[in-house]
Protein backbone atom coordinates (compact mmCIF):
# COMPACT_ATOMS: atom_id res chain seq x y z
CA UNK A 1 0.00 0.00 0.00
CA UNK A 2 1.32 3.42 -0.89
CA UNK A 3 0.78 6.35 1.44
CA UNK A 4 0.69 9.99 0.40
CA UNK A 5 2.45 10.98 3.64
CA UNK A 6 4.44 9.07 6.19
CA UNK A 7 5.11 10.41 9.71
CA UNK A 8 8.09 8.93 11.57
CA UNK A 9 8.16 9.62 15.32
CA UNK A 10 11.49 9.01 17.02
CA UNK A 11 11.16 6.53 19.83
CA UNK A 12 14.80 5.75 20.45
CA UNK A 13 15.83 4.55 23.90
CA UNK A 14 19.36 4.81 25.28
CA UNK A 15 21.01 3.57 28.44
CA UNK A 16 20.79 5.94 31.37
CA UNK A 17 23.62 8.46 31.37
CA UNK A 18 24.11 8.39 27.60
CA UNK A 19 23.02 11.03 25.10
CA UNK A 20 19.43 12.21 25.64
CA UNK A 21 16.79 10.43 23.60
CA UNK A 22 13.32 11.14 22.25
CA UNK A 23 11.78 7.94 23.56
CA UNK A 24 12.22 9.11 27.13
CA UNK A 25 10.27 12.29 26.39
CA UNK A 26 6.82 10.77 25.73
CA UNK A 27 7.80 9.03 22.48
CA UNK A 28 5.14 6.32 22.59
CA UNK A 29 2.50 8.82 23.66
CA UNK A 30 3.33 10.89 20.57
CA UNK A 31 2.99 7.81 18.36
CA UNK A 32 -0.39 6.95 19.89
CA UNK A 33 -1.63 10.53 19.57
CA UNK A 34 -0.63 10.84 15.91
CA UNK A 35 -2.21 7.47 15.08
CA UNK A 36 -5.45 8.35 16.89
CA UNK A 37 -5.82 11.78 15.32
CA UNK A 38 -5.03 10.49 11.85
CA UNK A 39 -7.58 7.70 12.26
CA UNK A 40 -10.20 10.02 13.79
CA UNK A 41 -9.94 12.25 10.71
CA UNK A 42 -10.29 9.26 8.39
CA UNK A 43 -6.79 9.79 7.00
CA UNK A 44 -5.33 6.41 8.02
CA UNK A 45 -5.80 4.96 4.53
CA UNK A 46 -3.55 7.59 2.93
CA UNK A 47 -1.31 8.70 5.81
CA UNK A 48 0.74 6.46 8.08
CA UNK A 49 2.32 7.36 11.41
CA UNK A 50 4.80 5.04 13.07
CA UNK A 51 7.63 4.93 15.55
CA UNK A 52 11.18 4.90 14.33
CA UNK A 53 14.67 4.61 15.70
CA UNK A 54 17.07 7.49 16.12
CA UNK A 55 16.79 10.42 13.70
CA UNK A 56 20.15 11.69 15.04
CA UNK A 57 18.86 15.05 16.20
CA UNK A 58 18.50 13.99 19.81
CA UNK A 59 19.14 17.37 21.41
CA UNK A 60 16.25 18.80 19.38
CA UNK A 61 13.82 16.07 20.36
CA UNK A 62 11.29 14.76 20.67
CA UNK A 63 11.60 14.80 16.90
CA UNK A 64 9.53 13.67 13.96
CA UNK A 65 9.90 13.76 10.20
CA UNK A 66 7.16 13.89 7.58
CA UNK A 67 7.75 12.36 4.16
CA UNK A 68 7.70 12.76 1.21
CA UNK A 69 8.51 16.39 2.03
CA UNK A 70 11.32 15.55 4.44
CA UNK A 71 10.15 18.15 6.96
CA UNK A 72 11.70 17.65 10.40
CA UNK A 73 10.06 18.91 13.58
CA UNK A 74 11.73 19.30 16.96
CA UNK A 75 10.66 19.71 20.58
CA UNK A 76 7.30 18.19 19.65
CA UNK A 77 4.88 18.00 22.55
CA UNK A 78 1.57 16.16 22.82
CA UNK A 79 -0.22 19.52 22.55
CA UNK A 80 1.42 20.05 19.12
CA UNK A 81 0.08 16.90 17.46
CA UNK A 82 -3.35 18.30 16.51
CA UNK A 83 -1.73 21.33 14.88
CA UNK A 84 0.73 19.23 12.88
CA UNK A 85 -2.04 16.88 11.75
CA UNK A 86 -4.40 19.68 10.73
CA UNK A 87 -1.89 22.10 9.21
CA UNK A 88 0.74 19.83 7.67
CA UNK A 89 -1.03 16.56 7.02
CA UNK A 90 -4.41 17.96 6.00
CA UNK A 91 -3.59 21.42 4.58
CA UNK A 92 0.01 20.72 3.43
CA UNK A 93 1.32 23.73 5.35
CA UNK A 94 4.34 22.92 7.57
CA UNK A 95 4.17 24.21 11.15
CA UNK A 96 7.03 26.72 11.04
CA UNK A 97 7.32 27.24 14.81
CA UNK A 98 8.34 23.58 15.23
CA UNK A 99 10.17 23.07 11.95
CA UNK A 100 13.89 22.35 12.01
CA UNK A 101 15.90 23.91 9.22
CA UNK A 102 19.25 22.34 8.56
CA UNK A 103 21.88 24.38 6.78
CA UNK A 104 24.15 22.57 4.35
N, C-alpha and C positions, 0 to 999 in steps of 0.2 A: 504494500500500500504506500502510496506517495502522499506526503503531507505538504501543504503549502508553506507552513512554518513549523519550525522545530525549536523548542525552548529547552536548553540544557541548564540545569540548576546544580551548581557545585555542591557536592555532599561529602567531600574528602574528609577523612579522619586521620589525624596524626597522633603519635605517642605524646603523652603529656611532657611539656618542656621543650618540644620541637616548635618549628615555625607554626604560627597561628593557622587555623583552618576553618573553612566555611561550614563544614558539617557541625562543628561545635556551636555555631551561631544560628540555631534553628533551621538547619538545612532540610531535614525531612519535613518540617512544618511548611517550609516554602514549597517543596514539591507537592505536598498534599493540597495546599491552597491553590497553586496554579492548576493542578488537575481538576479540582472541584469547580473553580470558576470557569475554566474552559468547557467543562462538561455542562455546567448550568446554563451556559450561553449557547449550547448546541454546537460548539466548535470542535468537539473532540474527533470528528471524522476527518477534518482537514488540518487540525493543529495538534501537535503532540508535545507534551511536557514530560520530561524525565530527569532523573538524577544522573549525575555524571561524576567522574573523578576530578582530580585537580585541573583547574583552568590556568594555574600558575600566576594568578594575580591575588594571592592569599591576603596580602595586607589591604586590599581594596574590597574584601569580601564582607558579607556573603555576596557571591557574584553569580551572574547568569549570562548566557549568550543566546541570542535569537538568530536563527538561520532561516532563510538563506542570506539575510542581510549582513550577518556577522556583527551585529550590534551587541556590545558588551555593556552590562550594567554592574555597578558596584554599590556596596553598602545597602543592599536590598533588604528591606524590612517587610514583615507580614502586611503592614498597612499599605505598602507600595504595590502589592500584587494586583489589586483591582484596577489601579491606574495603568499599569503596564499592559494588562489584558485588554482594557477598553481602548487605550490610546494606540499602543503599538500593534497588538494582535488584531484588533477589529478595524481601527482607522488607519493603520500603517503609518502612524506618526510616532517616532521614537520619543521616549520621555527624557528630555535633555538634562533635567536636574540630576538624573541617576546615571546617565550615559558616561562611559569611560572612553576617552579619546586618546589613542596611542599615537605618538609621533614617531615617524620612521627614523 
